Amino acid sequence: MSNTGPQPTIAQVVPAVPTFAVDDGFSYSVPPDMTVTVGSIVRVPLGGRRVRGYVVGLRSGDADKLKPILRVSSQTPVFDGRLLETLRSIAIHYVAPLPVVLAKTAPPNLPGRPRPKRLPDVEIDHPSPVPALTDQLAAGRHGRAHYLLGRKPWDGAVAALAAPLLAAGRSVLVVMPSLLEMEALADRLDGMFGERVVRAASAHEAKSVTAAWSRAARHPGHLVVGTREVAFWPVADLGLAVVIGEGRKGMKEKSSPTIHAREVLRRRAAVERFGLVLVGPVPTTEVVAAGIPVVKTQKTRAWPLVEIVDRNEEPPGGSFFASRSMAAIRAVVERGGRVLVFTHRRGYAPAFRCTRCRLVRTCPRCEARADRSPTCGRCGTGLGACTGCGGEAFDPLGAGAERIAEQLNRSVPAGSVGSESPVWVGTERDLPSVADVDLAVVVDADGLIHAPNYRAGEDALRLLARVAGTVGSGAGRRCMIQTGRPDDPVIGALRHGDPMELLNATLAERATTRLPPAGEVLVIELDVAGGVDAEIRELAGSRAEVFGPADRAGRHRWMVQGSDLRPFRIGLRRLVHRWRDAGVRVRIDVDPLEL
């Protein structure tokens, strides 16, 4: 707050109450002996109570008839005007009350005022993978977002990106998709940058997170490493944000508001003028559609060698493993090596193939993976007999982890990831714990590629590339992927070690279906249906298509699709407010990862 102009006498305060009703905030008088600024946490009277609030504006005027702010809870603001601009847009995009979004910038406890630490000198040992960008950012200028296409470990790339900015006294923010990966990366960066590294995750104790937030917010020159929550933090002199695995599910909140960390930082970078680098083996179609330049960190493949195993060469029935896969597993075990056998997840629905012609069973309308049920799980179309030969008998190509381990143990010792067994059977949640194996075997790629959601292809490529990335370097080491559709474009991309051709083709398909990123999708879930369907359709009008309601685990689900859903989202805020006031449980999933 400037000391040269008139002191503001009125503050606009948004109470920390999770409702749309207080989004505009309320005016309170600022006592003469009180200093507040945008982002200050204050206590204010509201409806006979004293509640926390966030200052979102200041002005001068006649405050005689206004209730005063009771006190300032912390001298450290949790956002400034530029971050507030992003928070308002996030609240609208994700159909969230503004107080809920504002609260995400604050630590769990009231922020402190830690003394600055003497930070170690920074040595720039390796050139930046995008030197022009880091030079611009270190000098305080803005630079265009980039995507680094490559494979883990990421500590070398992060260190090379961060070092020039840290040496210039600026801060760097790194967002990771899981706690385990965040801790592992922070441990490695500790050895390079020492006291400059600040780590935080919602799983940490509140006291620890608050201390980390306070250091990062008050003192520049830090390397902040955290999970998706830190994307909202007001880091001092933030010069660069790095998002590793931007397409991973861990980057998006599951409960309302379903905010994606990548989108928060993309919006912040544009307003606050800091740099943004996204990192991973497979970018999302959103990144490609945005025209973000892709820089390869590897001279050849984005992931290790992949060998495709055609299940059509095997007789129907019998083992989950082709004879070639089983022979490779035995060979690695015999020479004392390590094998990872990957299945999608525990209890998942595998792909099926016809026992007569061996064609993988898919929906004749939408080509989603089909099981033994009579209708498609995605579009509801009747499946009938095999589309290739008319056969009516189908065999599963995969199974859950327990069944696969049981079958493997008849031939080789197999156990869960981290066990002493030479063969580990794992799922996606185990991948952060696996590295440097001699052989990785994917039991059923088709179950992933043809999952019943529109992102199945790119998501499958991203996950299978991560599985391949667990294989160490060296002769004979490889990833074997079993499939009944060896000519599928996803399999082709895996074979060639480059995702870009597939992603560009996927974008062209999305343009015809108007699915993201060519269009917008929003999902509404309620525990009641009476009268709601008509309200949703009336709000959508001719601007959007409404599909549903569909019953899902006892809840009612609508999908709204259109080229621009902003007017619908703004109107939906009023409906959601009324539904929640009536006691209805509401979940809004904007830009859903699965349908």
SESE-74146 format. One record per residue (C-alpha): x, y, z. Coordinates in steps of 0.2 Angstrom, whole numbers, padded with zeros to 4 digits, always signed. Last residue first. Layout:
<pts>
XYZ
...
</pts>
This chain:
<pts>
-0081-0200-0097
-0063-0199-0090
-0050-0184-0089
-0065-0172-0086
-0062-0154-0092
-0074-0147-0079
-0080-0160-0066
-0095-0153-0056
-0100-0163-0041
-0116-0159-0032
-0124-0166-0016
-0141-0159-0014
-0146-0151+0002
-0157-0137-0005
-0144-0124-0003
-0133-0135-0013
-0146-0136-0027
-0148-0117-0027
-0129-0113-0027
-0127-0126-0041
-0141-0118-0052
-0133-0100-0050
-0116-0106-0054
-0122-0115-0069
-0126-0098-0077
-0107-0094-0077
-0103-0111-0083
-0115-0111-0097
-0109-0094-0103
-0091-0101-0103
-0095-0117-0112
-0088-0113-0129
-0087-0126-0142
-0100-0137-0134
-0103-0152-0123
-0112-0155-0107
-0112-0172-0099
-0125-0177-0086
-0124-0189-0072
-0136-0195-0059
-0129-0204-0044
-0133-0222-0037
-0116-0229-0043
-0118-0220-0060
-0135-0218-0067
-0135-0208-0084
-0144-0192-0086
-0139-0190-0100
-0131-0180-0114
-0133-0161-0116
-0127-0152-0131
-0122-0134-0130
-0126-0116-0136
-0144-0120-0142
-0151-0120-0124
-0138-0125-0111
-0148-0117-0097
-0164-0124-0103
-0156-0141-0104
-0149-0140-0086
-0165-0134-0079
-0175-0148-0088
-0164-0162-0081
-0165-0155-0063
-0183-0157-0061
-0181-0174-0052
-0163-0181-0054
-0156-0182-0036
-0139-0187-0030
-0130-0175-0043
-0116-0176-0055
-0113-0163-0068
-0099-0166-0081
-0092-0153-0092
-0084-0154-0109
-0076-0141-0121
-0071-0142-0139
-0056-0145-0150
-0046-0148-0134
-0057-0157-0129
-0071-0166-0139
-0078-0157-0154
-0080-0174-0163
-0073-0168-0180
-0059-0158-0172
-0056-0172-0160
-0051-0183-0174
-0038-0170-0181
-0031-0168-0163
-0029-0187-0162
-0019-0187-0178
-0007-0174-0171
-0005-0184-0155
-0001-0200-0165
+0012-0191-0175
+0020-0183-0160
+0022-0198-0148
+0039-0204-0153
+0048-0220-0148
+0045-0229-0165
+0037-0245-0157
+0027-0235-0145
+0020-0224-0158
+0015-0239-0169
+0007-0247-0154
-0004-0232-0151
-0008-0231-0170
-0015-0249-0169
-0007-0261-0181
-0002-0274-0168
-0020-0276-0162
-0020-0292-0151
-0007-0284-0140
+0007-0289-0128
+0020-0276-0125
+0038-0281-0121
+0050-0268-0114
+0068-0270-0116
+0085-0274-0109
+0096-0284-0121
+0111-0272-0122
+0111-0259-0108
+0100-0245-0101
+0087-0248-0088
+0069-0252-0091
+0057-0242-0080
+0054-0230-0094
+0045-0243-0104
+0031-0243-0091
+0031-0224-0092
+0029-0225-0111
+0014-0237-0107
+0006-0224-0096
+0008-0210-0109
+0003-0221-0124
-0013-0227-0114
-0018-0209-0110
-0016-0204-0128
-0027-0218-0134
-0040-0218-0120
-0044-0200-0120
-0061-0202-0127
-0066-0214-0113
-0071-0233-0114
-0054-0241-0113
-0048-0246-0130
-0029-0242-0128
-0029-0248-0110
-0037-0265-0112
-0027-0267-0128
-0011-0266-0119
-0014-0282-0110
+0001-0290-0101
+0014-0277-0102
+0031-0285-0099
+0046-0275-0092
+0063-0282-0093
+0080-0278-0085
+0073-0266-0072
+0082-0250-0069
+0068-0241-0060
+0052-0245-0050
+0045-0236-0035
+0036-0222-0046
+0028-0236-0056
+0019-0245-0042
+0003-0234-0043
+0001-0239-0061
+0000-0258-0058
+0013-0271-0052
+0019-0289-0053
+0037-0290-0049
+0048-0305-0055
+0064-0308-0046
+0055-0310-0029
+0062-0301-0014
+0047-0289-0013
+0047-0271-0018
+0034-0273-0031
+0022-0287-0027
+0028-0305-0030
+0034-0318-0043
+0045-0333-0042
+0045-0342-0059
+0035-0355-0067
+0019-0359-0057
+0022-0342-0048
+0017-0333-0065
-0001-0339-0064
-0003-0333-0046
+0005-0317-0050
-0007-0314-0065
-0022-0318-0054
-0017-0306-0041
-0012-0292-0052
-0029-0292-0061
-0032-0300-0078
-0027-0299-0096
-0031-0305-0113
-0048-0312-0109
-0056-0325-0120
-0072-0323-0131
-0085-0335-0138
-0099-0328-0149
-0091-0330-0166
-0098-0319-0180
-0082-0319-0190
-0075-0301-0189
-0088-0291-0180
-0089-0304-0166
-0106-0307-0160
-0118-0294-0152
-0112-0278-0145
-0128-0268-0142
-0123-0249-0141
-0123-0242-0124
-0111-0228-0128
-0096-0231-0116
-0099-0247-0107
-0105-0255-0124
-0119-0268-0122
-0121-0287-0121
-0108-0289-0107
-0093-0301-0111
-0081-0286-0112
-0079-0272-0125
-0065-0259-0127
-0071-0244-0136
-0073-0244-0155
-0087-0231-0155
-0100-0239-0165
-0095-0258-0168
-0089-0258-0150
-0073-0268-0148
-0068-0286-0146
-0050-0290-0151
-0050-0302-0166
-0043-0319-0163
-0053-0327-0177
-0062-0341-0167
-0058-0337-0149
-0063-0319-0151
-0053-0308-0141
-0056-0299-0124
-0049-0283-0117
-0047-0283-0098
-0059-0275-0085
-0048-0270-0070
-0049-0278-0053
-0032-0272-0048
-0025-0260-0061
-0018-0260-0078
-0006-0274-0078
+0013-0273-0078
+0025-0287-0076
+0042-0280-0070
+0057-0291-0072
+0074-0291-0062
+0089-0300-0067
+0098-0315-0059
+0103-0324-0075
+0089-0337-0074
+0076-0324-0070
+0080-0314-0086
+0079-0330-0096
+0063-0335-0088
+0054-0318-0092
+0060-0319-0110
+0053-0336-0112
+0036-0331-0105
+0035-0316-0117
+0039-0327-0132
+0026-0340-0126
+0013-0327-0125
+0007-0323-0108
-0010-0323-0100
-0010-0342-0102
-0023-0353-0109
-0037-0349-0121
-0034-0345-0140
-0019-0351-0149
-0005-0338-0150
+0001-0328-0166
-0014-0316-0163
-0006-0311-0147
+0007-0301-0157
+0021-0296-0145
+0028-0279-0149
+0046-0275-0143
+0049-0258-0136
+0066-0250-0134
+0068-0236-0121
+0058-0220-0120
+0058-0203-0130
+0069-0212-0143
+0083-0204-0152
+0093-0188-0147
+0085-0187-0131
+0080-0170-0123
+0067-0167-0137
+0060-0149-0137
+0042-0147-0140
+0036-0129-0144
+0019-0125-0136
+0006-0123-0150
-0009-0123-0139
-0016-0139-0148
+0000-0148-0144
-0001-0144-0125
-0020-0148-0125
-0016-0165-0134
-0006-0170-0119
+0012-0171-0120
+0020-0189-0119
+0038-0192-0112
+0037-0179-0099
+0041-0160-0094
+0031-0144-0095
+0041-0128-0094
+0033-0112-0089
+0041-0095-0088
+0035-0080-0077
+0025-0065-0084
+0012-0064-0069
-0003-0064-0081
+0002-0077-0094
+0012-0087-0081
-0003-0088-0069
-0015-0094-0083
-0003-0108-0088
+0001-0111-0070
-0017-0114-0065
-0020-0124-0081
-0006-0136-0077
-0012-0138-0059
-0029-0145-0065
-0044-0140-0054
-0058-0152-0051
-0068-0140-0039
-0075-0151-0034
-0067-0168-0029
-0054-0177-0040
-0041-0163-0041
-0030-0164-0056
-0011-0166-0057
-0012-0183-0050
-0021-0189-0066
-0005-0187-0076
-0004-0177-0091
+0007-0163-0084
+0020-0176-0079
+0033-0164-0073
+0027-0146-0072
+0041-0133-0071
+0037-0115-0065
+0050-0101-0069
+0054-0084-0063
+0044-0083-0046
+0050-0067-0037
+0043-0073-0021
+0031-0088-0023
+0013-0084-0021
+0007-0103-0020
-0007-0109-0031
+0003-0122-0040
+0009-0128-0023
-0006-0139-0022
-0001-0150-0036
+0013-0159-0027
+0029-0150-0021
+0046-0143-0025
+0051-0125-0022
+0068-0120-0027
+0072-0104-0018
+0080-0088-0023
+0067-0076-0016
+0061-0074+0002
+0044-0070+0008
+0032-0082-0001
+0044-0097-0002
+0049-0096+0016
+0032-0094+0023
+0025-0108+0012
+0038-0120+0019
+0035-0115+0037
+0016-0117+0033
+0019-0134+0025
+0029-0140+0040
+0016-0134+0053
+0002-0142+0043
+0011-0159+0043
+0015-0166+0026
+0002-0175+0015
-0003-0159+0007
+0014-0158+0000
+0029-0147+0002
+0047-0145-0002
+0059-0130-0001
+0076-0132-0009
+0088-0117-0007
+0095-0124+0009
+0105-0137-0002
+0106-0134-0020
+0114-0149-0028
+0112-0163-0015
+0095-0156-0010
+0090-0158-0029
+0092-0177-0027
+0081-0177-0011
+0068-0166-0019
+0066-0177-0034
+0063-0192-0023
+0051-0183-0011
+0041-0177-0026
+0041-0194-0034
+0034-0202-0018
+0021-0188-0016
+0014-0189-0033
+0011-0178-0049
+0026-0166-0047
+0026-0147-0047
+0042-0138-0048
+0043-0119-0043
+0058-0108-0047
+0064-0093-0037
+0075-0078-0043
+0091-0073-0036
+0101-0073-0052
+0110-0089-0047
+0093-0096-0044
+0087-0092-0061
+0103-0099-0070
+0102-0115-0059
+0084-0119-0062
+0083-0126-0080
+0099-0136-0078
+0094-0143-0061
+0077-0148-0068
+0084-0157-0083
+0097-0166-0072
+0084-0170-0059
+0071-0178-0071
+0076-0196-0070
+0066-0199-0081
+0063-0199-0100
+0061-0186-0113
+0050-0172-0122
+0053-0155-0114
+0038-0144-0117
+0040-0125-0119
+0031-0109-0113
+0037-0093-0121
+0048-0081-0111
+0046-0066-0100
+0061-0055-0095
+0069-0054-0078
+0087-0057-0084
+0086-0075-0077
+0070-0077-0087
+0078-0072-0103
+0093-0083-0101
+0082-0098-0096
+0072-0096-0112
+0087-0094-0123
+0096-0109-0115
+0082-0122-0117
+0090-0138-0112
+0100-0128-0100
+0119-0131-0100
+0126-0141-0086
+0137-0136-0071
+0129-0119-0066
+0135-0118-0048
+0124-0109-0036
+0130-0101-0020
+0122-0107-0004
+0108-0097+0004
+0110-0087+0020
+0093-0089+0028
+0080-0075+0028
+0071-0073+0044
+0054-0081+0044
+0038-0071+0045
+0024-0083+0048
+0009-0088+0038
-0007-0092+0047
-0009-0111+0047
-0015-0123+0033
-0005-0111+0020
-0015-0099+0009
-0016-0099-0010
-0030-0113-0010
-0041-0102+0001
-0044-0090-0013
-0051-0105-0023
-0064-0109-0010
-0068-0091-0007
-0072-0089-0026
-0086-0102-0026
-0081-0115-0039
-0088-0117-0057
-0071-0123-0063
-0069-0109-0076
-0077-0096-0066
-0067-0100-0050
-0051-0101-0061
-0054-0084-0069
-0056-0076-0052
-0040-0085-0045
-0030-0079-0061
-0035-0060-0057
-0031-0063-0039
-0013-0069-0044
-0010-0052-0052
-0018-0042-0038
-0008-0050-0024
-0010-0067-0015
-0008-0074+0003
-0003-0057+0011
+0009-0058+0025
+0005-0047+0040
-0007-0061+0047
-0024-0061+0056
-0028-0042+0053
-0041-0037+0065
-0059-0033+0068
-0062-0025+0050
-0075-0012+0054
-0094-0012+0050
-0099+0001+0037
-0110+0017+0040
-0095+0029+0043
-0085+0022+0028
-0086+0037+0016
-0074+0034+0003
-0056+0028-0002
-0053+0011-0010
-0046-0006-0007
-0049-0023-0015
-0049-0042-0013
-0046-0043+0006
-0048-0061+0011
-0060-0066+0026
-0060-0076+0042
-0076-0076+0051
-0083-0068+0067
-0102-0072+0068
-0118-0062+0070
-0121-0062+0051
-0104-0058+0046
-0091-0048+0057
-0073-0048+0050
-0057-0056+0054
-0043-0053+0041
-0031-0062+0029
-0022-0049+0018
-0022-0053+0000
-0024-0035-0006
-0017-0024+0007
-0021-0020+0025
-0013-0008+0038
-0024-0004+0053
-0022+0012+0064
-0035+0022+0055
-0048+0007+0056
-0052+0000+0038
-0071+0000+0035
-0079-0015+0028
-0087-0018+0011
-0093-0036+0007
-0087-0049-0005
-0093-0052-0023
-0091-0071-0021
-0101-0071-0005
-0117-0080-0011
-0107-0092-0022
-0104-0102-0006
-0089-0110+0004
-0087-0096+0017
-0070-0088+0019
-0078-0071+0018
-0073-0060+0003
-0068-0043+0009
-0069-0026+0000
-0059-0014+0010
-0064+0004+0014
-0054+0018+0021
-0039+0018+0009
-0025+0030+0015
-0024+0045+0003
-0009+0044-0008
+0010+0044-0005
+0011+0030+0008
+0007+0017-0005
+0000+0000+0000
</pts>
